[in-house]
């Protein structure tokens, strides 16, 4: 698997892609959920995100856009002790 590229990161959301993959990982940090978008959904997401970002939106506008995809975030996230305090180990 290729390198992980963070496309967007805020207090509420993270959007990432793996190099060489056509899919997008969308993480709702506050809701502790994630989903992997692929195929036509990922293509539409990329197109709409690029169009939104071409207008230089603020974080609030991008987060509002991302919340439209929350129904697709079906994977629960569980944080490990290391993720909570990476300097502990």
N, CA, C and O atoms as CSV, one atom per row, in Angstrom:
chain,resi,resn,atom,element,x,y,z
A,1,UNK,N,N,0.850,-1.177,0.000
A,1,UNK,CA,C,0.000,0.000,0.000
A,1,UNK,C,C,0.894,1.237,0.000
A,1,UNK,O,O,1.942,1.250,0.645
A,2,UNK,N,N,0.477,2.277,-0.725
A,2,UNK,CA,C,1.265,3.490,-0.870
A,2,UNK,C,C,1.175,4.404,0.337
A,2,UNK,O,O,0.544,4.090,1.346
A,3,UNK,N,N,1.816,5.524,0.195
A,3,UNK,CA,C,1.829,6.533,1.250
A,3,UNK,C,C,0.435,7.124,1.460
A,3,UNK,O,O,-0.384,7.158,0.542
A,4,UNK,N,N,0.188,7.576,2.652
A,4,UNK,CA,C,-1.067,8.224,3.004
A,4,UNK,C,C,-0.920,9.718,2.771
A,4,UNK,O,O,-0.003,10.344,3.303
A,5,UNK,N,N,-1.815,10.291,1.979
A,5,UNK,CA,C,-1.812,11.721,1.712
A,5,UNK,C,C,-3.015,12.357,2.384
A,5,UNK,O,O,-4.153,12.007,2.072
A,6,UNK,N,N,-2.780,13.285,3.300
A,6,UNK,CA,C,-3.861,14.010,3.955
A,6,UNK,C,C,-4.276,15.147,3.033
A,6,UNK,O,O,-3.477,16.034,2.733
A,7,UNK,N,N,-5.521,15.120,2.587
A,7,UNK,CA,C,-6.036,16.140,1.685
A,7,UNK,C,C,-6.670,17.296,2.443
A,7,UNK,O,O,-6.662,18.434,1.973
A,8,UNK,N,N,-7.223,17.000,3.622
A,8,UNK,CA,C,-7.887,18.020,4.434
A,8,UNK,C,C,-7.881,17.536,5.872
A,8,UNK,O,O,-8.060,16.346,6.132
A,9,UNK,N,N,-7.674,18.457,6.811
A,9,UNK,CA,C,-7.662,18.103,8.222
A,9,UNK,C,C,-8.152,19.297,9.033
A,9,UNK,O,O,-7.559,20.375,8.984
A,10,UNK,N,N,-9.235,19.101,9.779
A,10,UNK,CA,C,-9.763,20.134,10.674
A,10,UNK,C,C,-10.033,19.490,12.023
A,10,UNK,O,O,-9.736,18.312,12.221
A,11,UNK,N,N,-10.585,20.245,12.937
A,11,UNK,CA,C,-10.948,19.678,14.237
A,11,UNK,C,C,-12.062,18.651,14.100
A,11,UNK,O,O,-12.207,17.776,14.954
A,12,UNK,N,N,-12.855,18.749,13.030
A,12,UNK,CA,C,-14.019,17.877,12.855
A,12,UNK,C,C,-13.810,16.730,11.874
A,12,UNK,O,O,-14.338,15.637,12.078
A,13,UNK,N,N,-13.044,16.970,10.810
A,13,UNK,CA,C,-12.914,15.984,9.735
A,13,UNK,C,C,-11.470,15.816,9.277
A,13,UNK,O,O,-10.627,16.696,9.452
A,14,UNK,N,N,-11.220,14.655,8.686
A,14,UNK,CA,C,-9.969,14.389,8.002
A,14,UNK,C,C,-10.318,13.668,6.702
A,14,UNK,O,O,-11.140,12.752,6.692
A,15,UNK,N,N,-9.690,14.087,5.612
A,15,UNK,CA,C,-9.876,13.445,4.318
A,15,UNK,C,C,-8.502,12.993,3.860
A,15,UNK,O,O,-7.561,13.786,3.828
A,16,UNK,N,N,-8.385,11.715,3.505
A,16,UNK,CA,C,-7.088,11.162,3.121
A,16,UNK,C,C,-7.245,10.225,1.936
A,16,UNK,O,O,-8.326,9.704,1.662
A,17,UNK,N,N,-6.130,10.029,1.244
A,17,UNK,CA,C,-6.081,9.053,0.167
A,17,UNK,C,C,-4.770,8.294,0.278
A,17,UNK,O,O,-3.775,8.820,0.776
A,18,UNK,N,N,-4.778,7.062,-0.186
A,18,UNK,CA,C,-3.557,6.281,-0.264
A,18,UNK,C,C,-3.010,6.433,-1.672
A,18,UNK,O,O,-3.748,6.278,-2.645
A,19,UNK,N,N,-1.721,6.736,-1.789
A,19,UNK,CA,C,-1.108,6.902,-3.101
A,19,UNK,C,C,-1.366,5.647,-3.934
A,19,UNK,O,O,-1.180,4.527,-3.459
A,20,UNK,N,N,-1.788,5.845,-5.160
A,20,UNK,CA,C,-2.065,4.725,-6.047
A,20,UNK,C,C,-3.469,4.166,-5.911
A,20,UNK,O,O,-3.819,3.205,-6.597
A,21,UNK,N,N,-4.278,4.746,-5.040
A,21,UNK,CA,C,-5.646,4.291,-4.838
A,21,UNK,C,C,-6.607,5.358,-5.335
A,21,UNK,O,O,-6.343,6.552,-5.190
A,22,UNK,N,N,-7.711,4.939,-5.914
A,22,UNK,CA,C,-8.710,5.897,-6.389
A,22,UNK,C,C,-9.704,6.258,-5.290
A,22,UNK,O,O,-10.560,7.122,-5.481
A,23,UNK,N,N,-9.591,5.600,-4.149
A,23,UNK,CA,C,-10.534,5.824,-3.067
A,23,UNK,C,C,-10.135,6.950,-2.135
A,23,UNK,O,O,-8.995,7.415,-2.133
A,24,UNK,N,N,-11.107,7.375,-1.345
A,24,UNK,CA,C,-10.937,8.458,-0.371
A,24,UNK,C,C,-11.407,7.951,0.993
A,24,UNK,O,O,-12.476,7.350,1.101
A,25,UNK,N,N,-10.615,8.191,2.021
A,25,UNK,CA,C,-11.014,7.882,3.396
A,25,UNK,C,C,-11.500,9.173,4.030
A,25,UNK,O,O,-10.766,10.160,4.081
A,26,UNK,N,N,-12.726,9.171,4.511
A,26,UNK,CA,C,-13.317,10.334,5.171
A,26,UNK,C,C,-13.556,9.978,6.629
A,26,UNK,O,O,-14.206,8.978,6.931
A,27,UNK,N,N,-13.027,10.801,7.534
A,27,UNK,CA,C,-13.133,10.544,8.973
A,27,UNK,C,C,-13.863,11.699,9.640
A,27,UNK,O,O,-13.481,12.859,9.487
A,28,UNK,N,N,-14.912,11.373,10.379
A,28,UNK,CA,C,-15.621,12.328,11.228
A,28,UNK,C,C,-15.011,12.166,12.618
A,28,UNK,O,O,-15.330,11.213,13.329
A,29,UNK,N,N,-14.144,13.082,13.003
A,29,UNK,CA,C,-13.431,12.964,14.267
A,29,UNK,C,C,-14.361,13.067,15.470
A,29,UNK,O,O,-14.211,12.319,16.436
A,30,UNK,N,N,-15.305,13.974,15.418
A,30,UNK,CA,C,-16.203,14.174,16.560
A,30,UNK,C,C,-17.179,13.008,16.713
A,30,UNK,O,O,-17.503,12.599,17.827
A,31,UNK,N,N,-17.638,12.486,15.591
A,31,UNK,CA,C,-18.560,11.346,15.620
A,31,UNK,C,C,-17.857,10.008,15.717
A,31,UNK,O,O,-18.497,8.971,15.886
A,32,UNK,N,N,-16.520,10.035,15.608
A,32,UNK,CA,C,-15.692,8.827,15.663
A,32,UNK,C,C,-16.179,7.759,14.683
A,32,UNK,O,O,-16.384,6.597,15.034
A,33,UNK,N,N,-16.356,8.217,13.419
A,33,UNK,CA,C,-16.784,7.314,12.356
A,33,UNK,C,C,-15.944,7.587,11.113
A,33,UNK,O,O,-15.391,8.674,10.945
A,34,UNK,N,N,-15.861,6.588,10.255
A,34,UNK,CA,C,-15.146,6.783,8.997
A,34,UNK,C,C,-15.825,5.980,7.895
A,34,UNK,O,O,-16.657,5.107,8.142
A,35,UNK,N,N,-15.439,6.308,6.689
A,35,UNK,CA,C,-15.939,5.568,5.541
A,35,UNK,C,C,-14.957,5.687,4.398
A,35,UNK,O,O,-14.252,6.688,4.272
A,36,UNK,N,N,-14.915,4.655,3.559
A,36,UNK,CA,C,-14.039,4.641,2.399
A,36,UNK,C,C,-14.902,4.842,1.172
A,36,UNK,O,O,-15.762,4.016,0.865
A,37,UNK,N,N,-14.675,5.937,0.474
A,37,UNK,CA,C,-15.431,6.266,-0.723
A,37,UNK,C,C,-14.654,5.765,-1.929
A,37,UNK,O,O,-13.450,5.996,-2.035
A,38,UNK,N,N,-15.339,5.078,-2.839
A,38,UNK,CA,C,-14.670,4.597,-4.039
A,38,UNK,C,C,-15.612,4.643,-5.229
A,38,UNK,O,O,-16.807,4.897,-5.075
A,39,UNK,N,N,-15.086,4.401,-6.389
A,39,UNK,CA,C,-15.891,4.391,-7.599
A,39,UNK,C,C,-16.482,5.754,-7.919
A,39,UNK,O,O,-15.824,6.782,-7.762
A,40,UNK,N,N,-17.734,5.749,-8.370
A,40,UNK,CA,C,-18.412,6.987,-8.755
A,40,UNK,C,C,-18.583,7.945,-7.575
A,40,UNK,O,O,-18.545,9.162,-7.754
A,41,UNK,N,N,-18.769,7.404,-6.385
A,41,UNK,CA,C,-18.927,8.267,-5.208
A,41,UNK,C,C,-17.629,9.036,-4.956
A,41,UNK,O,O,-17.661,10.239,-4.697
A,42,UNK,N,N,-16.500,8.353,-5.030
A,42,UNK,CA,C,-15.204,9.021,-4.831
A,42,UNK,C,C,-14.938,10.034,-5.939
A,42,UNK,O,O,-14.435,11.126,-5.675
A,43,UNK,N,N,-15.274,9.678,-7.173
A,43,UNK,CA,C,-15.062,10.597,-8.294
A,43,UNK,C,C,-15.911,11.855,-8.126
A,43,UNK,O,O,-15.429,12.965,-8.349
A,44,UNK,N,N,-17.161,11.684,-7.738
A,44,UNK,CA,C,-18.048,12.831,-7.518
A,44,UNK,C,C,-17.547,13.669,-6.341
A,44,UNK,O,O,-17.565,14.899,-6.398
A,45,UNK,N,N,-17.098,12.999,-5.270
A,45,UNK,CA,C,-16.552,13.700,-4.111
A,45,UNK,C,C,-15.354,14.557,-4.520
A,45,UNK,O,O,-15.286,15.734,-4.167
A,46,UNK,N,N,-14.414,13.976,-5.258
A,46,UNK,CA,C,-13.225,14.712,-5.702
A,46,UNK,C,C,-13.615,15.933,-6.548
A,46,UNK,O,O,-13.084,17.027,-6.358
A,47,UNK,N,N,-14.542,15.727,-7.473
A,47,UNK,CA,C,-14.981,16.818,-8.343
A,47,UNK,C,C,-15.600,17.951,-7.523
A,47,UNK,O,O,-15.248,19.116,-7.702
A,48,UNK,N,N,-16.516,17.607,-6.631
A,48,UNK,CA,C,-17.197,18.626,-5.821
A,48,UNK,C,C,-16.257,19.301,-4.833
A,48,UNK,O,O,-16.386,20.497,-4.571
A,49,UNK,N,N,-15.322,18.550,-4.286
A,49,UNK,CA,C,-14.353,19.125,-3.346
A,49,UNK,C,C,-13.427,20.098,-4.093
A,49,UNK,O,O,-13.121,21.175,-3.582
A,50,UNK,N,N,-12.982,19.721,-5.297
A,50,UNK,CA,C,-12.121,20.605,-6.091
A,50,UNK,C,C,-12.858,21.887,-6.464
A,50,UNK,O,O,-12.286,22.976,-6.425
A,51,UNK,N,N,-14.132,21.748,-6.826
A,51,UNK,CA,C,-14.922,22.932,-7.177
A,51,UNK,C,C,-15.079,23.843,-5.965
A,51,UNK,O,O,-14.948,25.061,-6.085
A,52,UNK,N,N,-15.359,23.258,-4.793
A,52,UNK,CA,C,-15.497,24.042,-3.570
A,52,UNK,C,C,-14.182,24.748,-3.236
A,52,UNK,O,O,-14.181,25.939,-2.924
A,53,UNK,N,N,-13.084,24.035,-3.298
A,53,UNK,CA,C,-11.790,24.603,-2.908
A,53,UNK,C,C,-11.286,25.652,-3.891
A,53,UNK,O,O,-10.432,26.464,-3.535
A,54,UNK,N,N,-11.794,25.651,-5.112
A,54,UNK,CA,C,-11.371,26.662,-6.087
A,54,UNK,C,C,-11.838,28.059,-5.687
A,54,UNK,O,O,-11.307,29.059,-6.170
A,55,UNK,N,N,-12.841,28.123,-4.795
A,55,UNK,CA,C,-13.342,29.420,-4.334
A,55,UNK,C,C,-12.696,29.847,-3.015
A,55,UNK,O,O,-13.123,30.827,-2.404
A,56,UNK,N,N,-11.662,29.110,-2.572
A,56,UNK,CA,C,-10.934,29.417,-1.340
A,56,UNK,C,C,-11.877,29.532,-0.132
A,56,UNK,O,O,-11.939,30.579,0.512
A,57,UNK,N,N,-12.614,28.440,0.172
A,57,UNK,CA,C,-13.569,28.481,1.276
A,57,UNK,C,C,-12.870,28.421,2.633
A,57,UNK,O,O,-11.706,28.031,2.726
A,58,UNK,N,N,-13.570,28.801,3.649
A,58,UNK,CA,C,-13.062,28.666,5.004
A,58,UNK,C,C,-13.325,27.260,5.526
A,58,UNK,O,O,-14.026,26.468,4.896
A,59,UNK,N,N,-12.756,26.969,6.674
A,59,UNK,CA,C,-12.913,25.644,7.291
A,59,UNK,C,C,-14.379,25.310,7.517
A,59,UNK,O,O,-14.788,24.168,7.309
A,60,UNK,N,N,-15.168,26.273,7.934
A,60,UNK,CA,C,-16.585,26.031,8.202
A,60,UNK,C,C,-17.322,25.567,6.943
A,60,UNK,O,O,-18.150,24.659,7.010
A,61,UNK,N,N,-17.027,26.182,5.805
A,61,UNK,CA,C,-17.677,25.804,4.546
A,61,UNK,C,C,-17.273,24.398,4.112
A,61,UNK,O,O,-18.108,23.638,3.623
A,62,UNK,N,N,-15.994,24.047,4.289
A,62,UNK,CA,C,-15.537,22.704,3.916
A,62,UNK,C,C,-16.163,21.667,4.839
A,62,UNK,O,O,-16.631,20.629,4.372
A,63,UNK,N,N,-16.177,21.932,6.138
A,63,UNK,CA,C,-16.798,21.000,7.078
A,63,UNK,C,C,-18.284,20.826,6.779
A,63,UNK,O,O,-18.811,19.719,6.892
A,64,UNK,N,N,-18.954,21.893,6.403
A,64,UNK,CA,C,-20.374,21.805,6.044
A,64,UNK,C,C,-20.555,20.909,4.816
A,64,UNK,O,O,-21.488,20.107,4.764
A,65,UNK,N,N,-19.676,21.043,3.841
A,65,UNK,CA,C,-19.701,20.176,2.661
A,65,UNK,C,C,-19.494,18.717,3.065
A,65,UNK,O,O,-20.224,17.837,2.607
A,66,UNK,N,N,-18.506,18.457,3.918
A,66,UNK,CA,C,-18.183,17.088,4.317
A,66,UNK,C,C,-19.310,16.428,5.112
A,66,UNK,O,O,-19.491,15.213,5.035
A,67,UNK,N,N,-20.058,17.207,5.864
A,67,UNK,CA,C,-21.136,16.612,6.671
A,67,UNK,C,C,-22.218,15.994,5.779
A,67,UNK,O,O,-23.001,15.170,6.251
A,68,UNK,N,N,-22.276,16.378,4.494
A,68,UNK,CA,C,-23.238,15.774,3.567
A,68,UNK,C,C,-22.945,14.299,3.311
A,68,UNK,O,O,-23.815,13.569,2.836
A,69,UNK,N,N,-21.740,13.860,3.620
A,69,UNK,CA,C,-21.332,12.479,3.388
A,69,UNK,C,C,-21.438,11.611,4.645
A,69,UNK,O,O,-21.062,10.440,4.613
A,70,UNK,N,N,-21.940,12.162,5.737
A,70,UNK,CA,C,-21.951,11.433,7.010
A,70,UNK,C,C,-22.734,10.126,6.959
A,70,UNK,O,O,-22.402,9.188,7.684
A,71,UNK,N,N,-23.759,10.042,6.125
A,71,UNK,CA,C,-24.542,8.803,6.033
A,71,UNK,C,C,-23.692,7.641,5.522
A,71,UNK,O,O,-24.036,6.480,5.747
A,72,UNK,N,N,-22.598,7.936,4.845
A,72,UNK,CA,C,-21.730,6.890,4.304
A,72,UNK,C,C,-20.642,6.457,5.286
A,72,UNK,O,O,-19.890,5.524,5.004
A,73,UNK,N,N,-20.556,7.115,6.416
A,73,UNK,CA,C,-19.516,6.810,7.404
A,73,UNK,C,C,-20.031,5.738,8.354
A,73,UNK,O,O,-20.659,6.043,9.368
A,74,UNK,N,N,-19.764,4.497,8.022
A,74,UNK,CA,C,-20.348,3.374,8.756
A,74,UNK,C,C,-19.352,2.623,9.635
A,74,UNK,O,O,-19.736,1.677,10.323
A,75,UNK,N,N,-18.093,3.020,9.626
A,75,UNK,CA,C,-17.081,2.341,10.442
A,75,UNK,C,C,-16.830,3.120,11.720
A,75,UNK,O,O,-16.507,4.307,11.674
A,76,UNK,N,N,-16.977,2.460,12.857
A,76,UNK,CA,C,-16.690,3.100,14.146
A,76,UNK,C,C,-15.190,3.179,14.356
A,76,UNK,O,O,-14.448,2.268,13.991
A,77,UNK,N,N,-14.754,4.282,14.951
A,77,UNK,CA,C,-13.337,4.447,15.273
A,77,UNK,C,C,-13.131,4.222,16.757
A,77,UNK,O,O,-13.931,4.662,17.582
A,78,UNK,N,N,-12.051,3.534,17.088
A,78,UNK,CA,C,-11.691,3.301,18.485
A,78,UNK,C,C,-10.254,3.758,18.663
A,78,UNK,O,O,-9.358,3.300,17.954
A,79,UNK,N,N,-10.038,4.648,19.597
A,79,UNK,CA,C,-8.702,5.166,19.839
A,79,UNK,C,C,-7.958,4.293,20.830
A,79,UNK,O,O,-8.513,3.858,21.839
A,80,UNK,N,N,-6.698,4.046,20.529
A,80,UNK,CA,C,-5.861,3.295,21.461
A,80,UNK,C,C,-5.230,4.263,22.449
A,80,UNK,O,O,-5.257,5.477,22.246
A,81,UNK,N,N,-4.669,3.726,23.508
A,81,UNK,CA,C,-3.985,4.565,24.493
A,81,UNK,C,C,-2.823,5.296,23.819
A,81,UNK,O,O,-2.526,6.436,24.175
A,82,UNK,N,N,-2.168,4.661,22.858
A,82,UNK,CA,C,-1.058,5.294,22.153
A,82,UNK,C,C,-1.545,6.498,21.337
A,82,UNK,O,O,-0.861,7.519,21.273
A,83,UNK,N,N,-2.695,6.382,20.729
A,83,UNK,CA,C,-3.239,7.494,19.946
A,83,UNK,C,C,-3.606,8.665,20.850
A,83,UNK,O,O,-3.495,9.822,20.447
A,84,UNK,N,N,-4.039,8.368,22.062
A,84,UNK,CA,C,-4.405,9.433,22.992
A,84,UNK,C,C,-3.186,10.127,23.559
A,84,UNK,O,O,-3.224,11.330,23.816
A,85,UNK,N,N,-2.101,9.391,23.761
A,85,UNK,CA,C,-0.884,9.955,24.321
A,85,UNK,C,C,0.322,9.285,23.660
A,85,UNK,O,O,0.887,8.351,24.229
A,86,UNK,N,N,0.730,9.742,22.468
A,86,UNK,CA,C,1.804,9.056,21.743
A,86,UNK,C,C,3.160,9.131,22.429
A,86,UNK,O,O,4.045,8.347,22.087
A,87,UNK,N,N,3.364,10.030,23.374
A,87,UNK,CA,C,4.650,10.137,24.051
A,87,UNK,C,C,4.769,9.199,25.255
A,87,UNK,O,O,5.828,9.082,25.871
A,88,UNK,N,N,3.670,8.545,25.568
A,88,UNK,CA,C,3.660,7.662,26.720
A,88,UNK,C,C,4.451,6.399,26.474
A,88,UNK,O,O,5.022,5.855,27.420
A,89,UNK,N,N,4.512,5.912,25.266
A,89,UNK,CA,C,5.146,4.618,24.979
A,89,UNK,C,C,6.512,4.789,24.365
A,89,UNK,O,O,7.181,3.801,24.063
